[in-house]
Amino acid sequence: MLSAHDLADLRALPEVATIECHGTLGSTMDRGRELAAAGSVPLPALVLATRQQAGRGRRGASWWQPPGSLAMTLVLESGASAATGPVPLWAPACGLAVVETLHALLPTLSPAVRWPNDIELHGRKLAGILVEATTTQRVLIGIGMNTTGSAAAAPAGLADRMTTMPDATGQSLPHRNLLAVLVPRLLATIAEVVTPVGRADVVRRYRAVCSLTGHTVQLFDVLAEPVAGLSPAVARRQTARLNGLCRGIDEDGRLLVETAEGLQAVIAGSLTDPAMIWTAAD
């Protein structure tokens, strides 16, 4: 949680033009979308909440985290940053920024990115990232990180999939310390994908922390295309399931999977069986 002093320090960050800190909020993404639609709000804008009542993840999943954990959405102008890079690379770039932030703050940790949007510690989910574009040429980057609490308090069906900073290190991660490093690094990493040289460096660093490389993966609701052969317009296809050996990501952030049919570049998909997606109703 942030004190008034912490909030004052964050408002002093030159990278952020607007900051809101809420006690309870339906969703930082919903509030971020409202700010994105209001043309008078200076950007980048940062929305924080101590507690979310309707947090969400990808593909209809609900989002649960211990009370007081980090819930944030960053609202950016798309024209000068993320939108000029390949769309699939946005989420990996943000995941990389989170991993590098954690390693900078706690060098003994070994966080990894689970494509496309999860941060893991020892195979368990520590944080999730949600990247959405708006019709007003803005980009929303939502990050939820379990900076407090314990997985033992999680709802049934989640406790064995997640972890928290206290579970991993024995103590909470103060948001003041985290955000002071995360926000500048996040903006800098997103800006890198604008140029070919920066994009290549982001991909190189991401590959070093990708948790899936070298492992057999199963993806669901997949949109993919072969890396070589027919043109993408002809070969791109959707399939309910795809199995193979992960070869990392390509220069556009697509997951490379070696299948019986050859190397496939996954444009969109989920590593979670639809039957296993957790919702608040569960």
Helices and strands as residue ranges (DSSP letters): H 4-11, E 18-25, H 28-37, E 45-52, G 58-60, E 70-77, G 82-84, G 87-89, H 90-105, E 112-114, E 118-121, E 124-133, E 138-145, G 151-153, H 165-169, H 175-192, H 196-208, E 216-226, H 232-235, E 237-249, E 255-259, E 262-270, G 274-276
